[in-house]
Amino acid sequence: MQLQYGPYKILDSVLSMVNRYIHWLALTFLTIMFGLHVWVLVSIPHISLDFAIKDSGITVITFALYTWCVILLIRAYPTKVAIVSYAAILALLFASMNAATDWLIFKYWLGRNNLIYSTWLQHSLSMRMITHSLLLLWVATYVALKKKTDSLEDKFLKQADATSLLREAELFKLRQQLQPHFLYNSLNSISALIMIQPDKAQEMIGKLSDFLRSSVKSEAQDLMPIAEELNYIESYLAIEAVRFGDRLQVHFEKEYTDNAKVPPFLMQPILENAVKYGLYGKTGNVIITVHIALQDNMLVITITNPYDEGQTRSSKGTGFGLEGIRRRLYLLYARTDLLETQKTEQLFTTILKIPQAYA
């Protein structure tokens, strides 16, 4: 789980560096501990350098061994519940054992024939106990919290992966649901044309094949240049032109740059709705306008078609088109304001907004 902004980014970088060089840091800490211990023994009780080095060496070695035992036991703890309390109890227990071990070794080895050292050892037992307790508590708490945060991070990553997979699956399902009803209508039209106008049926089959081929090529893309999407739309409109002839007129107004991009298959269902509610049940020519403009950091696509409210109420559809687009936009951009619809007595307008990353 990466913290990306402000002081959190700095903290995350520091923690990552600590984890990367933890062994060298531990060795440096033990070396400093050894040096300070020697200095204290020589300066305060005026222990000889030889005894100070032996005392400090044994102290550092036993402390490192008991610390390693604490770390292993915390890592072996089977759950993160009450892990900090468990680590604190371990630290205090092993600090007592560490102080007792040092005292026994020093008393029966170094202190047998040295009165000054024996006196210092007797008076320093409580200080050793406090020092070992504080140091082991710090190490144990750090290890316990790291184990807990690692567990939470692993859980978060698994949840993020599952969420990402679910999102991709839903997006794939939404893309797959865009075309079936259009395909069914096209096949029905081909079936009707075969008997009365076989040449048009053949033409429509060819255009339908080109349309499906271009849709397969675009399937794996999250974003595609608007020019490629318009090529795809032209393939779709060519099929509709076979069905409706000169009655269907689509006018494009383009005001965008070449690097503008859109998710594939967003415009086709909107145009299909426009064709459905603009032509079905009507006679005469129908004009659908498509205005595409780059406004600030948004590519705004406005599609306007004739609208007859009475005819719309009598037409039954799946209701999937616009809702499917709205859901796709939310999954892609986490926004609910990218699709708008407006209607008057005679016109229905769909406004589609696509954020542009480069802007």
Buried (B, 14 or more C-beta within 10 A) or exposed (E): EEEEEEEEEEEBEEEEEEEEEEEEEBEEBBEEBBEEBBEBBBEEBEBEEEBBBBBBEBBBEBBBEBBEBBBEBBEEBEEBEEBBEBBBEBBBBBBBBBBEBBBEBBBEEBBEEBEEBBEBBEEBBEEBBEBBBEBBBEBBBBBBBBBBBEEEEEEEEEEEEEEEEEEEEEBEEBBEBBBEBBBEBBEEBBEEBBEEEEEBBEBBBEBBEBBBEBBEEBEEBEBBBBEBBBEBBBBBBBBBBBBBEEBBEBEEEEEBEEEBBBBBBBBBBBBBBBBBBBBBEEEEEBEBBBBBBBEEEBBBBBBBBBBBEEBBEEEEEEEBBBEBBBBBBBBBBEEEEBBEEEEEEEEBBBBBBBBBEEE
